[in-house]
Amino acid sequence: MKFKLFLLAFLSFDIFANSIPAIGVVDPSDYIPKQKETAISSTGMVTTQHYIATKVGERVLSNGGNAYDAAVAIGFALAVVLPRAGNIGGGGFMLMYNENNQEAFSIDYREKAPAASYQKMYLNNQGELIKGKSTYGYLASGVPGTVAGLWEVHKKFGSLPWDQLLAPAIDLAENGFEVSVYMSDMLIRYHEKLSGFEETSKIFQKDYPNFLTKKFIQKDLAQTLKIIAKNGRDGFYKGRIANHIAKDMSQNGGLITKTDLENYQPVWRKPLVGTYKDVNIITMGPPSSGGVHILQMLNILENFNLKKLGHNSIEYVNILTETMKHAYADRSLYLGDPDYYQVPVNKLINKTYANNIASKISKNKITPSSKIKPGRLDDVESFETTHFSVADSQGNIISSTYTLNSSFGSGVVIKGTGILMNNEMDDFSAAPGIPNQFGLLGSEANEIQPGKRPLSSMTPTIVTKNNEFFFSTGSPGGSRIISAVLQSIINIVDFDMNLEDATKAIRIHHQWYPDLLQIENGYPEGLAATLENNGYNVKFIKPATCIQTIMKSNEIYYGYGDFRRPDAFASGEINVR
């Protein structure tokens, strides 16, 4: 029955998918990237999507803080300097690893559906999705988790005082910072969205279109951060700030209440661990779908000699694409919040299950998406996001991805607080067969329920080799996150690429439906034509992902900020005391 519901939507799906705006996507060739060369350091490394946040992380490490301290400071700094994705009004995941004792931890601080939410809240009486209802405005927001998540990490692993870690973000919000060309273009590009609500407009469009001539100042956000710096978690989820959020929501049709905020709790979850060739993969489990399907796809690809096929060759693209189709098909049916749905993780990442899929894949053989169904598991489971990675001299590694979902989230700034809210409710499955803004299908596993966390593609990942840290990686990019992280791993492990080459390599993406092979600009047109002649529907795309990777070799850290987001920057200028 589930498949029939899916199929009802397939005929119109391609048309729908092609109408989805390219959220947060730009042509990197229009900008001069901040990253000029690979960063090298023996004392630690920081890589983020914004050069100012990277410098904040460096200063924390230089002042005696550890990677956890730096991650907290970076998280709050990005909320100021990267407002379209960095946040305190959203949520995410953090993966942590200590090289000395080989222990891994992960925390889920994903947003939650408000208590008043219900399954069909975004559908009309005919069961059709009401356009924009889950993506724009007050009703689109889930209960934010970022502040609670960062607070828990600091409480468990931090070494420097909490208020000290928020000080850089407070200064940046109160006194402002110079707007980059890229940020200016984003603020102009999203003028309509950012002008829809008075509170949002007065902050983000006050200087339109001359953002480059003035510092970007956020006084209300600075005051909010001061309260959080003084009162910790309670500064956001109780008291003045919580009252502001609840009141604004109530007056404008939103669902988040003071009780929702007070009851929010992040969850410490056991990371997923798998193997690929001669490396160990440590990644995030549900409600992140990324980790499950990274392991699943790597298990499938282990059956093929990718290096022999040649990087981005016709044969390589074919094998990779067919693998992605099967994984994203399984994602549509089996993945959801494990606290509400029994996700068959162990079955999905089982190598025998992967081998069975691999047996159906061969070079130059294309299976239409309509012929691929989520697999049988009988006894064999935003484009606008931001990722950062941190490594310190004490052997601590952080790989963290958090988000507002779309660029600038729901477009709502809570009155008097400067808090830009998420539109994460769109990541739920409004109904089986109805795609979200990224074209992803879902099922009952990811249906809306009060208190439930929506499914995510975020894929913070750490790779070890011979019991030593090898590299950490992750990316923004909505549904493309998973495929980007997959290719980052393959580029390094299978093709022995250095960090810069692995980052710059052209990426491909296929997510089962729509049946469309997306290839970044720059792929040879002759090879693309061959792929089309072989039966693929090929579309050249502007990059939507931004890998932030740290590698370690012979006690030296290497970092590189992906040129796909021009303000991304890696640096290791750390003076350890």
BASEFI-166447 format. One line per field, with one value per residue (C-alpha): x negated, y, z negated. Coordinates in Angstrom, 1 decimal. Layout:
<torvexs>
px	X, ...
py	Y, ...
pz	Z, ...
</torvexs>
This chain:
<torvexs>
px	0.0, -2.9, -4.4, -1.0, -0.8, -4.3, -3.6, -0.5, -2.9, -5.6, -3.9, -3.8, -7.0, -9.5, -7.5, -7.3, -10.9, -12.0, -10.1, -12.0, -14.2, -18.0, -18.2, -21.6, -23.2, -25.6, -28.2, -31.6, -33.4, -31.7, -33.7, -37.3, -37.4, -38.9, -40.8, -43.9, -45.9, -45.7, -46.1, -48.8, -49.4, -50.8, -48.7, -45.2, -42.8, -39.5, -37.4, -34.1, -31.9, -32.9, -36.4, -35.4, -34.0, -37.2, -39.2, -37.0, -37.7, -41.4, -41.4, -39.6, -42.2, -45.0, -43.6, -43.8, -40.4, -39.8, -37.9, -34.6, -35.1, -36.0, -32.9, -30.6, -32.2, -32.0, -28.3, -27.4, -29.7, -28.1, -24.7, -25.9, -28.1, -26.3, -22.7, -21.2, -22.4, -24.3, -21.8, -20.4, -16.9, -17.6, -19.2, -21.6, -24.0, -27.6, -29.9, -32.9, -36.0, -38.9, -42.0, -43.8, -41.2, -39.4, -36.0, -33.3, -30.2, -27.3, -24.6, -21.3, -20.1, -17.6, -14.5, -11.2, -7.6, -5.6, -3.1, -0.2, -1.4, 0.5, 0.0, 1.9, 1.3, -0.1, 2.6, 5.9, 9.2, 8.3, 5.1, 2.9, -0.1, 0.6, -2.3, -4.7, -2.9, -5.7, -8.5, -7.6, -6.2, -5.6, -3.9, -7.0, -9.2, -10.1, -11.3, -15.0, -17.7, -21.0, -21.5, -20.5, -22.9, -25.9, -25.1, -25.2, -28.5, -30.1, -28.7, -30.2, -33.5, -34.1, -37.1, -36.7, -33.9, -30.6, -30.3, -33.9, -32.9, -29.9, -31.9, -33.1, -29.6, -28.3, -30.9, -30.3, -26.5, -26.8, -29.6, -29.1, -31.4, -32.2, -29.8, -31.6, -30.6, -29.1, -27.0, -25.9, -24.7, -22.8, -21.0, -20.1, -19.1, -16.7, -15.3, -11.7, -11.9, -13.7, -11.2, -8.1, -8.1, -8.8, -11.1, -13.2, -13.3, -14.6, -17.6, -18.4, -17.2, -17.9, -20.8, -19.4, -21.1, -24.2, -25.3, -29.0, -29.2, -28.2, -28.9, -26.2, -25.0, -22.4, -21.7, -18.8, -20.7, -23.6, -21.2, -19.8, -23.3, -24.2, -21.2, -22.3, -25.9, -24.7, -22.1, -23.2, -20.5, -17.8, -18.6, -17.0, -14.4, -13.0, -12.4, -12.5, -13.6, -11.2, -8.4, -9.2, -9.2, -6.0, -4.2, -5.3, -4.3, -0.9, -0.1, -1.1, 0.3, -2.8, -2.6, -5.7, -4.8, -6.7, -6.1, -7.6, -10.7, -11.1, -10.6, -13.1, -16.0, -18.9, -19.7, -23.1, -23.1, -25.5, -27.4, -27.1, -30.4, -31.2, -34.2, -35.2, -38.3, -41.0, -39.3, -36.7, -33.7, -32.2, -29.0, -25.6, -22.7, -18.9, -17.1, -20.0, -19.6, -23.1, -25.1, -23.0, -23.1, -26.8, -27.5, -25.0, -26.5, -30.1, -29.1, -27.7, -30.7, -33.1, -32.1, -33.6, -37.2, -36.4, -40.0, -40.3, -37.1, -38.7, -37.4, -34.2, -34.5, -31.3, -31.6, -32.3, -29.4, -27.1, -28.1, -27.8, -24.5, -22.9, -24.1, -22.6, -19.3, -19.0, -20.0, -17.7, -14.8, -15.4, -15.6, -12.1, -10.5, -12.6, -14.1, -12.6, -13.0, -14.2, -12.3, -9.0, -9.7, -11.8, -14.4, -16.0, -19.5, -21.4, -19.7, -20.2, -24.0, -24.4, -27.0, -25.0, -22.1, -24.5, -26.0, -22.5, -22.0, -25.5, -24.6, -21.9, -24.4, -26.7, -28.7, -26.6, -23.4, -20.8, -17.7, -15.0, -14.0, -10.4, -11.8, -13.7, -11.7, -12.9, -14.6, -13.2, -14.9, -13.8, -16.6, -19.5, -17.6, -18.8, -20.4, -21.2, -23.0, -26.5, -29.2, -32.3, -35.2, -37.7, -40.8, -42.9, -46.3, -44.7, -43.4, -39.8, -37.9, -34.6, -32.4, -29.2, -26.4, -23.5, -20.9, -17.8, -16.8, -16.2, -18.4, -17.3, -15.0, -11.3, -12.0, -10.7, -12.8, -11.2, -10.3, -12.8, -15.3, -17.1, -16.5, -16.0, -13.8, -14.0, -11.5, -12.5, -8.9, -9.2, -11.7, -8.8, -6.8, -3.6, -2.0, -3.3, -4.2, -4.4, -8.0, -9.5, -11.3, -14.4, -12.3, -12.7, -9.9, -8.9, -6.6, -4.8, -8.3, -8.8, -5.2, -4.5, -3.9, -4.1, -7.6, -9.1, -12.3, -12.2, -14.4, -17.6, -20.3, -23.0, -26.1, -28.9, -31.5, -34.9, -37.2, -40.0, -42.7, -45.0, -43.3, -44.3, -42.3, -42.4, -39.9, -36.6, -34.1, -30.6, -28.7, -25.6, -23.4, -20.0, -19.5, -23.0, -24.8, -24.9, -26.2, -28.8, -30.1, -30.2, -32.3, -34.6, -35.3, -35.8, -38.1, -40.4, -40.2, -39.9, -41.7, -44.4, -43.6, -45.1, -42.7, -42.5, -42.0, -39.4, -37.5, -37.6, -36.7, -33.4, -30.4, -27.4, -24.0, -21.0, -18.3, -16.1, -13.3, -13.2, -15.0, -17.6, -21.4, -22.8, -26.4, -28.3, -29.3, -32.7, -32.1, -33.1, -30.1, -31.2, -31.0, -27.7, -26.3, -27.4, -25.6, -22.4, -22.8, -23.0, -19.7, -20.4, -18.5, -21.5, -21.3, -24.3, -24.0, -25.7, -27.4, -25.1, -27.4, -30.5, -32.7, -34.6, -37.4, -40.3, -42.9, -45.8, -49.0, -52.3, -51.0, -50.3, -46.7, -45.5, -42.4, -40.7, -37.6, -35.5, -35.5, -31.8, -31.0, -33.5, -33.6, -34.6, -38.0, -40.3, -43.2, -45.5, -47.2, -47.0, -49.5, -49.0, -49.9
py	0.0, 2.4, 1.9, 2.6, 5.9, 6.7, 5.9, 8.2, 11.0, 9.9, 11.0, 14.6, 14.5, 15.5, 18.6, 19.4, 18.8, 21.0, 23.8, 23.6, 26.7, 26.2, 27.1, 28.6, 27.5, 29.9, 29.8, 29.7, 31.1, 34.4, 34.8, 34.7, 31.9, 32.7, 29.4, 29.9, 26.8, 23.8, 24.8, 22.9, 22.7, 20.5, 22.0, 21.6, 22.7, 24.5, 24.5, 26.2, 27.8, 31.3, 32.7, 34.8, 31.7, 29.8, 32.5, 32.4, 28.7, 29.3, 31.8, 29.5, 26.7, 29.2, 30.4, 26.9, 25.6, 22.1, 21.1, 21.0, 24.6, 25.7, 23.9, 25.8, 29.1, 28.4, 27.3, 30.7, 32.7, 31.2, 32.2, 35.8, 35.8, 33.1, 33.8, 31.9, 28.6, 29.2, 29.5, 29.4, 28.9, 25.6, 22.3, 19.6, 16.8, 16.7, 13.7, 13.6, 11.4, 11.1, 9.6, 8.8, 6.4, 5.8, 6.7, 8.2, 10.1, 11.8, 14.2, 14.7, 18.3, 18.1, 20.3, 18.7, 19.0, 21.1, 19.4, 20.9, 19.6, 16.9, 14.6, 16.4, 20.0, 21.0, 19.4, 20.8, 19.0, 17.2, 15.8, 18.1, 19.9, 23.6, 25.3, 27.2, 26.3, 24.0, 26.2, 29.9, 31.6, 30.7, 27.4, 26.0, 26.0, 23.1, 23.6, 24.7, 22.5, 24.2, 26.0, 22.9, 20.8, 23.1, 23.5, 19.7, 19.3, 22.0, 20.5, 17.1, 18.0, 21.7, 23.3, 27.1, 29.1, 29.1, 32.9, 33.2, 31.0, 33.2, 36.4, 36.4, 36.0, 38.7, 41.1, 40.3, 40.8, 44.0, 45.7, 44.2, 42.7, 43.5, 41.8, 39.7, 39.9, 36.5, 37.3, 40.6, 38.7, 36.2, 39.0, 40.6, 37.3, 36.6, 40.1, 39.0, 36.3, 38.5, 41.4, 39.3, 40.0, 43.4, 42.1, 40.2, 43.0, 45.6, 43.4, 41.7, 44.3, 47.6, 48.4, 46.9, 46.8, 48.5, 45.8, 46.2, 49.7, 49.2, 46.8, 44.2, 44.7, 42.6, 44.4, 42.2, 39.0, 40.4, 40.9, 37.4, 35.9, 37.9, 36.3, 32.8, 33.5, 34.4, 31.7, 28.9, 26.6, 28.2, 31.6, 30.3, 27.8, 29.7, 33.2, 36.3, 34.7, 31.7, 34.2, 36.2, 33.1, 31.7, 35.1, 35.8, 32.3, 32.5, 35.9, 34.7, 31.2, 29.3, 26.3, 26.5, 27.2, 27.9, 24.2, 23.0, 25.0, 24.0, 20.3, 20.2, 17.9, 16.8, 13.1, 11.5, 8.6, 5.9, 6.6, 4.1, 2.3, 0.4, -0.6, 0.2, -1.3, -0.6, 2.2, 2.5, 4.8, 6.6, 8.5, 9.7, 7.4, 8.2, 10.6, 11.5, 9.3, 10.2, 7.8, 4.8, 5.3, 6.2, 2.8, 1.1, 2.6, 2.0, -1.7, -1.9, -0.2, -2.5, -5.0, -2.9, -1.8, 1.9, 2.9, 0.6, 2.1, 5.6, 8.6, 10.0, 7.7, 6.5, 3.2, 4.8, 7.2, 4.3, 2.2, 5.2, 6.3, 2.9, 2.6, 6.0, 5.0, 1.9, 3.8, 6.7, 4.3, 2.7, 6.1, 6.9, 4.0, 3.0, 6.1, 8.2, 9.3, 6.1, 7.3, 7.0, 4.4, 1.2, 2.0, -1.3, 0.1, -3.1, -4.7, -1.7, -1.5, -5.3, -6.3, -9.3, -7.0, -4.7, -7.6, -8.6, -5.1, -5.0, -8.2, -6.3, -3.6, -3.9, -1.6, 0.1, -1.4, 1.2, 0.4, 3.1, 4.5, 3.2, -0.3, 0.2, -0.3, -0.1, -3.4, -6.3, -6.6, -10.1, -11.5, -10.9, -1.2, 22.9, 22.9, 25.4, 23.8, 24.4, 22.0, 22.6, 20.4, 21.0, 19.1, 20.0, 19.1, 16.8, 14.2, 15.5, 15.6, 17.4, 16.9, 18.9, 19.8, 22.1, 24.0, 26.2, 24.0, 26.5, 29.6, 31.9, 29.2, 30.2, 33.9, 34.7, 36.6, 36.4, 40.0, 41.6, 38.7, 38.7, 34.9, 33.6, 30.5, 27.3, 25.8, 22.2, 20.9, 20.6, 17.7, 15.6, 13.6, 15.6, 12.4, 9.3, 10.2, 14.0, 15.3, 18.0, 21.1, 18.9, 16.5, 13.7, 11.2, 9.8, 7.4, 6.7, 6.4, 10.1, 11.4, 14.3, 13.5, 15.8, 15.8, 13.8, 14.8, 15.1, 13.0, 14.6, 14.2, 15.7, 13.4, 14.4, 11.6, 10.7, 8.1, 6.3, 4.0, 1.7, 2.9, 6.5, 9.5, 9.8, 12.5, 14.1, 15.4, 16.7, 19.1, 21.3, 20.6, 19.1, 15.8, 16.1, 16.0, 12.2, 11.8, 14.6, 12.9, 9.6, 11.0, 12.7, 9.4, 7.6, 10.3, 9.9, 6.2, 4.7, 7.3, 8.4, 12.1, 14.8, 17.0, 19.8, 17.5, 15.4, 18.6, 20.2, 17.0, 17.2, 15.6, 13.8, 13.1, 10.9, 10.5, 7.8, 10.3, 12.4, 10.0, 12.6, 12.3, 15.7, 16.5, 19.6, 22.0, 21.1, 17.5, 16.8, 17.3, 14.3, 12.0, 13.5, 12.9, 9.2, 8.9, 10.3, 7.9, 5.1, 6.1, 8.6, 11.9, 14.2, 17.7, 20.0, 21.8, 24.5, 23.2, 23.0, 21.2, 22.4, 19.8, 20.8, 18.3, 17.9, 15.2, 14.0, 12.4, 11.9, 14.0, 16.9, 18.3, 19.4, 21.5, 22.9, 25.1, 24.1, 26.7, 26.0, 28.4, 31.2, 32.3, 28.8, 28.7, 26.3, 27.4, 26.0, 29.1, 27.9, 28.8, 26.1, 27.4
pz	0.0, -0.8, 2.6, 4.3, 2.4, 3.5, 7.1, 7.2, 6.7, 9.2, 12.4, 11.2, 9.1, 11.8, 12.5, 8.8, 8.2, 11.1, 9.5, 6.3, 5.9, 5.8, 2.1, 1.1, 4.4, 6.1, 8.8, 6.9, 9.9, 9.2, 6.0, 4.7, 2.1, -1.3, -1.2, 0.9, -0.1, -2.4, -6.1, -8.0, -11.7, -14.5, -17.2, -16.0, -13.2, -12.7, -9.5, -9.3, -6.6, -7.7, -8.2, -11.2, -13.0, -12.2, -13.8, -16.9, -17.2, -16.8, -19.6, -22.0, -21.3, -21.7, -25.1, -26.5, -25.5, -24.0, -20.9, -22.8, -23.9, -20.4, -19.0, -21.4, -20.6, -16.9, -17.1, -18.7, -16.4, -13.3, -14.5, -14.2, -11.1, -9.0, -9.8, -6.9, -8.5, -11.8, -14.5, -18.0, -16.6, -14.9, -15.8, -14.6, -15.5, -16.9, -16.7, -19.0, -19.2, -21.5, -19.8, -23.0, -24.4, -21.1, -22.5, -20.4, -21.4, -19.6, -20.7, -18.9, -19.4, -16.5, -16.7, -17.9, -16.8, -19.2, -21.4, -19.5, -16.1, -14.3, -11.3, -8.6, -9.7, -6.3, -4.1, -2.9, -3.0, 0.2, -1.4, 0.8, -0.6, -1.2, 0.6, -1.7, -5.0, -6.2, -4.9, -5.7, -8.7, -12.3, -11.7, -10.0, -13.2, -15.4, -19.0, -18.7, -20.1, -19.4, -22.8, -24.8, -22.7, -23.0, -26.8, -27.2, -25.3, -27.4, -30.7, -29.8, -28.1, -28.3, -30.2, -29.8, -31.4, -29.5, -29.3, -28.0, -25.0, -24.1, -24.4, -20.8, -19.4, -21.7, -20.5, -16.8, -17.3, -19.3, -17.5, -14.1, -11.4, -7.8, -5.3, -2.7, 1.0, 0.7, -2.3, -0.7, 2.4, 0.2, -1.7, 1.6, 3.2, 0.3, 0.1, 0.6, -2.1, -4.5, -4.0, -4.7, -8.5, -10.0, -12.7, -10.1, -7.7, -10.2, -11.0, -7.7, -5.1, -6.9, -4.6, -1.4, 1.1, -0.3, -2.7, -1.8, -3.0, -6.7, -9.5, -10.1, -13.7, -15.6, -18.9, -19.9, -19.3, -21.4, -24.3, -23.9, -23.8, -27.0, -28.8, -27.6, -28.6, -32.2, -32.6, -30.4, -29.0, -31.1, -29.5, -26.3, -27.4, -30.5, -31.5, -29.2, -26.0, -26.3, -27.0, -23.9, -21.7, -23.1, -22.9, -19.3, -18.3, -20.0, -18.3, -14.8, -14.5, -15.6, -17.9, -20.1, -23.8, -27.0, -28.0, -24.7, -25.3, -29.0, -28.1, -25.3, -25.9, -23.6, -23.5, -23.8, -21.2, -20.5, -17.2, -14.3, -13.5, -10.4, -8.2, -4.7, -3.1, -5.7, -7.6, -10.4, -9.8, -12.9, -12.0, -13.3, -13.8, -13.4, -13.3, -11.0, -8.0, -6.7, -8.8, -8.1, -4.4, -4.3, -5.8, -3.6, -0.4, -1.4, -2.1, 1.4, 3.0, 1.2, 3.9, 6.7, 7.5, 7.9, 8.4, 11.4, 12.9, 12.7, 10.8, 12.4, 15.4, 17.0, 15.2, 11.9, 12.1, 13.1, 10.1, 7.7, 9.1, 8.9, 5.3, 4.3, 5.8, 3.6, 0.5, 1.0, 1.7, -1.6, -3.3, -2.1, -3.9, -6.9, -8.4, -11.2, -14.8, -16.7, -19.8, -17.9, -15.2, -15.3, -12.6, -11.3, -11.5, -11.9, -8.9, -6.7, -7.5, -7.3, -4.7, -3.5, -2.7, -0.9, 1.0, 2.2, 3.6, 5.2, 7.0, 8.8, 10.0, 12.9, 15.1, 17.9, 16.5, 15.5, 13.5, 13.7, 10.3, 10.9, 10.8, 7.5, 4.3, 0.7, 0.0, -1.9, -5.3, -6.2, -8.4, -6.3, -8.4, -3.1, -1.0, -3.7, -6.6, -7.9, -9.1, -11.1, -12.2, -15.1, -16.2, -19.2, -20.5, -23.1, -20.6, -20.6, -17.3, -16.6, -13.5, -13.8, -11.5, -12.4, -10.5, -10.1, -7.2, -4.3, -3.9, -6.7, -8.0, -8.3, -7.6, -11.2, -13.7, -17.2, -18.2, -20.6, -20.5, -17.2, -17.0, -13.4, -13.6, -11.7, -9.2, -10.2, -10.3, -6.5, -7.1, -8.3, -5.8, -5.4, -3.9, -2.1, 1.4, 0.9, 1.3, -0.9, 0.4, 1.3, 3.3, 0.7, 0.2, -3.2, -4.8, -8.1, -9.8, -9.4, -9.9, -12.2, -15.8, -18.9, -20.4, -17.5, -15.7, -11.9, -9.7, -8.6, -6.0, -8.2, -8.2, -10.5, -10.1, -11.6, -9.9, -11.7, -10.4, -12.4, -15.6, -14.8, -13.7, -9.9, -8.9, -9.9, -7.3, -6.8, -4.7, -4.2, -1.1, -2.1, -0.4, 1.3, -2.1, -2.1, 1.4, 0.8, -2.4, -0.6, 2.2, -0.2, -1.9, 1.5, 2.8, -0.1, -0.8, 2.7, 4.8, 2.3, 3.0, 0.9, -1.0, 1.6, 4.5, 2.6, 1.8, 5.3, 7.2, 9.1, 7.2, 8.5, 6.8, 7.3, 4.7, 6.3, 7.0, 9.1, 11.5, 12.2, 12.2, 11.0, 11.9, 10.8, 13.6, 15.0, 15.8, 19.4, 21.7, 23.8, 20.9, 19.8, 23.3, 23.1, 19.7, 21.4, 24.3, 21.8, 20.3, 17.5, 17.3, 16.7, 15.2, 14.7, 11.4, 9.4, 6.3, 3.2, 0.8, -1.1, -2.6, -5.7, -6.3, -8.7, -8.0, -10.1, -8.9, -10.8, -13.7, -11.3, -10.8, -7.4, -6.8, -3.7, -3.3, -0.4, 2.4, 3.1, 0.2, 0.8, -2.9, -4.1, -5.7, -7.5, -9.7, -12.3, -13.6, -17.2, -19.9, -22.5, -26.0
</torvexs>
